[in-house]
Amino acid sequence: MLNIIVTGATGLLGGILVPHLHAKGHKVTAHGLTKKADVNADLTDREAVFTMMDSVRPDCVINLVNLSNVDRCEEDPDLAYRMNALPAENLAAAILDHHGARLVHISTDHLYDNPAPNPEERIVIRNTYALSKHASELAALRVPGAIVLRVNFFGKSRTTGRLSFSDSLIENFRSGKPMTLFTDVLFSPLSMTTLSEMIRIVAESGTAGVFNLGSRNGMSKRDFALSLARRLNLQNGSARDGLSTDVNLKARRPVGMLMDSSRFERAFNVTLPALEDEIMNSKV
Ligand SMILES: NC(=O)c1ccc[n+]([C@@H]2O[C@H](COP(=O)([O-])OP(=O)(O)OC[C@H]3O[C@@H](n4cnc5c(N)ncnc54)[C@H](OP(=O)(O)O)[C@@H]3O)[C@@H](O)[C@H]2O)c1
């Protein structure tokens, strides 16, 4: 049994990951900022991070803290740095100072923008969110033995007030709200359930470095949405095909976010599922 603290546990992924780690027999402390949690602390405050780490004394820190609003990050780069990079810097400082815990840092596929599945080295920074997430990775990697997992995910949210990408699609299909399905945006997410199990395996291992962690193959966001509609027998008449460049957004979005996760499969001796199977078999 590991003594694990999940920072940012009150967010979307934490709502699935924390119960999963509990069910696998680990002692889990759930951290949040504003929402009710086992421990609340502002991770931009270094002293607060040291105090939290002194009281929990974890074997393993799984860091989910972030500001995922890409346009907000573009408008306010300082906020993007404070919410994405600074928490990782402060956790790394506390671990390096005296805690010696293993650091599992969760990052994003938003660091890629190439049409073919991207290996870990092929980073393209398109916006401030991506820049601040990459900065967070570099901060985490200062800790010996740290592991960075670049992810994307979907599934039914258990977190009040926080919808996943698939939740939003389902809501729009059900209400008949018009929406544009992007044919040009390619991604390879996992369900939050599969991702949580992979993070559990990672936490229990000693493997270090940077890894993509996504489904075996991917698809466009349009094909993902239509597969989801088929799975749930939802009418898709309210949706139309389009390009991400058709909409006017503050931050430029990457489109080629497919991840080549073969390094992860080899290192952890697992076979990751195909995205179509994830959509058909997971809780949505
Ligand atoms: N969501 C996606 O679709 C997606 C896609 C790709 C990658 N990812 C990555 O997956 C990870 C988890 O994302 P998520 O969507 O689950 O996160 P989320 O729902 O946005 O949750 C963010 C968490 O960070 C906490 N937080 C924010 N500012 C903080 C601060 N200053 N100090 C301490 N805690 C703070 C929040 O606490 P309170 O809620 O208590 O205020 C919350 O627990 C992130 O690394 C993200 O980059 C997410």
The ligand as a MOL file (V3000), in Angstrom:
LIG
                    3D

  0  0  0     0  0            999 V3000
M  V30 BEGIN CTAB
M  V30 COUNTS 48 52 0 0 0
M  V30 BEGIN ATOM
M  V30 1 N -9.7000 17.8980 -19.0170 0
M  V30 2 C -9.1800 17.4030 -20.1450 0
M  V30 3 O -9.9210 17.0750 -21.0860 0
M  V30 4 C -7.6800 17.1760 -20.2520 0
M  V30 5 C -7.1500 16.8440 -21.5100 0
M  V30 6 C -5.7750 16.6130 -21.6170 0
M  V30 7 C -4.9580 16.6930 -20.4900 0
M  V30 8 N -5.5080 17.0310 -19.2840 0 CHG=1
M  V30 9 C -4.6030 17.1070 -18.1060 0
M  V30 10 O -5.1320 16.2650 -17.0790 0
M  V30 11 C -4.8440 16.8210 -15.7920 0
M  V30 12 C -6.1180 16.8830 -14.9660 0
M  V30 13 O -7.0530 17.7230 -15.6110 0
M  V30 14 P -8.5430 17.9430 -15.0680 0
M  V30 15 O -9.3490 18.3350 -16.2550 0
M  V30 16 O -8.9560 16.7990 -14.2270 0 CHG=-1
M  V30 17 O -8.3550 19.2210 -14.1280 0
M  V30 18 P -9.4860 20.2390 -13.6480 0
M  V30 19 O -10.8180 19.5930 -13.6610 0
M  V30 20 O -9.3190 21.5130 -14.4240 0
M  V30 21 O -9.0850 20.5010 -12.1200 0
M  V30 22 C -8.0840 21.3980 -11.7500 0
M  V30 23 C -7.6970 21.1160 -10.3250 0
M  V30 24 O -6.6560 22.0070 -9.9290 0
M  V30 25 C -7.0070 22.5880 -8.6750 0
M  V30 26 N -6.3360 23.9000 -8.6160 0
M  V30 27 C -6.4790 24.9260 -9.4780 0
M  V30 28 N -5.6630 25.9300 -9.0900 0
M  V30 29 C -5.0090 25.5230 -7.9910 0
M  V30 30 C -4.0480 26.1200 -7.1250 0
M  V30 31 N -3.5910 27.3510 -7.3100 0
M  V30 32 N -3.6020 25.4100 -6.0720 0
M  V30 33 C -4.0700 24.1730 -5.8490 0
M  V30 34 N -4.9620 23.5440 -6.6270 0
M  V30 35 C -5.4360 24.2200 -7.6860 0
M  V30 36 C -8.5110 22.6490 -8.6710 0
M  V30 37 O -8.9890 22.7650 -7.3260 0
M  V30 38 P -10.5250 23.2280 -6.9340 0
M  V30 39 O -11.4340 22.6090 -7.9720 0
M  V30 40 O -10.7280 22.6270 -5.5660 0
M  V30 41 O -10.5620 24.6980 -6.9320 0
M  V30 42 C -8.8300 21.2900 -9.3080 0
M  V30 43 O -8.7200 20.2630 -8.3510 0
M  V30 44 C -4.1820 18.1770 -16.0710 0
M  V30 45 O -2.7890 18.0260 -15.9920 0
M  V30 46 C -4.5570 18.4940 -17.5040 0
M  V30 47 O -3.5750 19.3000 -18.1520 0
M  V30 48 C -6.8370 17.2910 -19.1450 0
M  V30 END ATOM
M  V30 BEGIN BOND
M  V30 1 1 1 2
M  V30 2 2 2 3
M  V30 3 1 2 4
M  V30 4 1 4 5
M  V30 5 2 4 48
M  V30 6 2 5 6
M  V30 7 1 6 7
M  V30 8 2 7 8
M  V30 9 1 8 9
M  V30 10 1 8 48
M  V30 11 1 9 10
M  V30 12 1 9 46
M  V30 13 1 10 11
M  V30 14 1 11 12
M  V30 15 1 11 44
M  V30 16 1 12 13
M  V30 17 1 13 14
M  V30 18 2 14 15
M  V30 19 1 14 16
M  V30 20 1 14 17
M  V30 21 1 17 18
M  V30 22 2 18 19
M  V30 23 1 18 20
M  V30 24 1 18 21
M  V30 25 1 21 22
M  V30 26 1 22 23
M  V30 27 1 23 24
M  V30 28 1 23 42
M  V30 29 1 24 25
M  V30 30 1 25 26
M  V30 31 1 25 36
M  V30 32 1 26 27
M  V30 33 1 26 35
M  V30 34 2 27 28
M  V30 35 1 28 29
M  V30 36 1 29 30
M  V30 37 2 29 35
M  V30 38 1 30 31
M  V30 39 2 30 32
M  V30 40 1 32 33
M  V30 41 2 33 34
M  V30 42 1 34 35
M  V30 43 1 36 37
M  V30 44 1 36 42
M  V30 45 1 37 38
M  V30 46 2 38 39
M  V30 47 1 38 40
M  V30 48 1 38 41
M  V30 49 1 42 43
M  V30 50 1 44 45
M  V30 51 1 44 46
M  V30 52 1 46 47
M  V30 END BOND
M  V30 END CTAB
M  END
